[in-house]
Amino acid sequence: MTIRILLADDQESVRIGFRLILDSQPDMEVVGEAEDGRQAVELAELLKPDVVLADIRMPRMDGLEVTRRLAGPEAANPVRVVVVTTFGLDEYVHTALHNGACGFLLKRSGPTLLVEAVRAAMAGDTLISPSLTVSLLQNLQGANRPGAAQPLESLTERETEIARLVAKGLTNAEIGAELFISAGTAKTHIANIQRKLDARNRVGIAAWVWGNGLAQN
């Protein structure tokens, strides 16, 4: 199945770059581009894409409102929205996820994570830029969140090691380089960790690490 994608960003150069990356994937196709938030909502209703990649700061309507209208609880026909922005402010991340976003990426995250975010959205998962994970989890520390819901024995020694690297904000490639394994193997380990911990995403893994006091070890 081809994943149909709508790009929403007021910078043409960004849209061109994203299109080149996504159209090069055998299972992806960019079906439309919007240069402001209102146009993004209109095109989403017209083109019915599978995934919308939306910037936050756009004319006429910002990406957070676009996300709420397309993916929020009041959306008549919810669309998967991944927010891709230059600004990694915690309030933006929380608002985007609260409004129904399926992911939150920084534009500097690179093409691999962009593609992974689209595929994660289609799979019903939420991908957040690893560099944002640490910031989010620092806010969770001391907030009485149930980070230690699963016992330490639920993960193998290697999985615990990888979970700690996730909590530090490392990407799959960086984890692979750190442990002398491939990025694909790291990704498989992370999927197993999510399953064992019943974690929806990397933030959930990091919450477990912080909750068990492993982040600083």
N, C-alpha and C positions, 0 to 999 in steps of 0.2 A: 504494500500500500504506500502511495506517495503522500507525504505530509505536506499539506498546503499551508503556506506561511504568509502572513501580512506583516510588513515592516512599518513602524510608525516612529519617525525621527525627523526633526526639523533640519538636520544637516544632511544634505545630499551625499556628501562624501562618505558618511557613516552608512547610509542606505546602500550605496554602491558596494562598499566593503562587505557588508553583511550578505548582500545578494550573491556576490562572488563566492563567498564561503559556503553558503547554504545550497545554492544551485549546483555546486560541485559534488554534493552528496547524491548518491544514486536514489535515495528514498525521500528527497526533499525538493520542493519547488516553491519559489517566491511568487505568489499570485497577485500581489498588489503592494503599493507603497503609499504612505500617507505622510504629509509634511506638517500636520498639526493634529491635535487630539480629536477635534470634532470630525475631521475627515476620517480619522482612524475608526471612529465609531460607525460612521456612515458606510465605509468600505467593508467593515466587518459584517454589518447587516446584509450588505449586497453580495459579497463574495463568499461569505460563510467559510472562512479559513479554519484550519484545525488549531493553529497556534498564532498568536499575535505577539510580536516582539515590540515593546513600547518603551520609549524614552520617558523620563519623568518631566523634564522641563521643556514643554512644547507650547506654541502659541494656541490661543483660543480655549484649550482644555489641557490640563496637565495629565501625565501618564497615570497618576494615582486615581484620578477621577475616571479616566478611560478604563482602568482596571475594574473599578467599582461597577461601572455601567455594563461592562462586557462579561465580567466573571463573578460579580458580587451576588449576594443572596437574592437580590431582586431582579437579576437578569433573567429575561424570559427564555432566552436560548444561550446558556452559558458557553463562553469560549475560553480556552486555555490561554492565559496571558503570562508572558515572562517579561519582567521589567529589566531593561538593560540600560544602565545609566553611568554617568561619570561620578555621581555623588552617592557615597556609601553611608549616608547618615542613618543612625539607628532608627530614628523616627520614620524615615522613608521606608526602611525595610519592614518595620512592624506594620505600618499603614498599608503597604502593598500586600503583605501576606494576609492582613485582616480583610482587605478588599477582595481577596480571592486569587491573588497571583500564584502561579505555579512555579515561580522561580524568581530569583533576584541576582543579577549579574552586574559586575562592573565592566565597563567597556574595555578596560585593559586586561580582562581575564584571558583573552586569546581565543582563537578559532575553535580549539578542541572543546573548551567548556561551553562555548556557544552552541555547538552541535549537540553536546551532551545534554544541555538544558532543554533543547527542543525535544529530544528523545525521552528525557525524563518526564516532561510535561505530558507527552502522549501516553506514557506508561502510568500516569496518575501519581507520579512522585513530585517532590519539590527539590530543586537544586538551587543552592545558594553559594555564591562565590566563597571559596574557602577562606579568603582573606577577611571576610566579614564574620565568619563563624566565631573566631576568638572574641571579637567585640560583643557579639550577641551573648556569648556564654559568660562573659564577665558581668553582664547585667543580670544573668540568672544566678550567679554565685551569691549565696547568702539570702536569696529571695524565697527560700523554702520550697523550691521546685523539686519534684520527685526524680532527681537525676539518678538515684541509685536504686531504681525499681527492680533491676535484675542483679543477682549476686555476681561476685567476681568470677566464680567458677564457670559462669555461662560462656565465657570466651576462652579460647586457647591462649597460650603465651604469645604466639605470633599475632593473633587477632587483637589482643590487648595492646600490644606494641603499636599496631597500625591504628587502633582507635585513638591512642594518645597523639599520634602524628596528625590525625584528622582534627583533633582538638586544638592543635597548634596552627591550624589553617593551611596545611600542606595540600597541594593538589595530588592527584593520582600519580602523575609523572614524578613529582618531587618525592613522594613516598617510595616509589619504585627505586629511584636513585639512592635514597637513604638506606634502603634495605637490600639493594642489589637484586631486585626483582623487576619484572616488566610492569608497565603501567596497567596493562590488562589484568595481570595477576593481582595487583593492588585493588583494582576495581572489583574483582571477584571476591576478594577478602572482605571488602567494605560491604558488598551486597549480603554476604553471609552474616556480617556483624549486625547490619540493619535487621535482618530476619530474626536473629537470636535475641536482640534487644527490643524488638518490636518498635524500632525507630523509623520514622518516616523519611528522614534525610540526615545529612551530615551534622546538622545542629543537634538532632536527637542523640547521635553517637557522642558528640562532644559533651552534651548534658550528662550522659552516663559517666564519662571520664571525670568531669568536674564533681559530680555527685559522689563518686567513690574516692575523691581525693588523689587522683592519679595525674592530674594536669601538671604538677610541678615536679614529678618524680623523674 
